[in-house]
Amino acid sequence: MLTETGTNTYTWTLPLSRPITQLSAGTLTVQVKDKQGNLTKIVRSFSVNTNHPGDLTGDGKVTLSDVRVMLQMLLGQVPVDLTTADLNHDGKVSLMDLRVLLQLL
Ligand SMILES: [Ca+2]
């Protein structure tokens, strides 16, 4: 789907043929032809964060080790990593995230 989002600015929403977990990186090529027939080609690399939700240790599994890391974050013993630990996506790491993590065990 192509949407005009500003002057000379467009946003494409691309349907994916595979689950996002199987699409971690790639190259996107866009070719645009103006009214005079001049072709402009734009190539951009992209990557997708495929971290397993709740995998705070990065070992690909959700275990009690992840709970330990979240407790350390909650106690201020290790830096908070919103990317992996904000499981309810409210912009902070709290007991609500711990609750979500425990449900993932
Ligand atoms: Ca949160």
Boltz pocket constraint, residues with backbone or C-beta under 6 A from the ligand:
constraints:
  - pocket:
      binder: B
      contacts: [[A, 85], [A, 86], [A, 87], [A, 88], [A, 89], [A, 90], [A, 91], [A, 92], [A, 93], [A, 94], [A, 96], [A, 97]]
      max_distance: 6.0
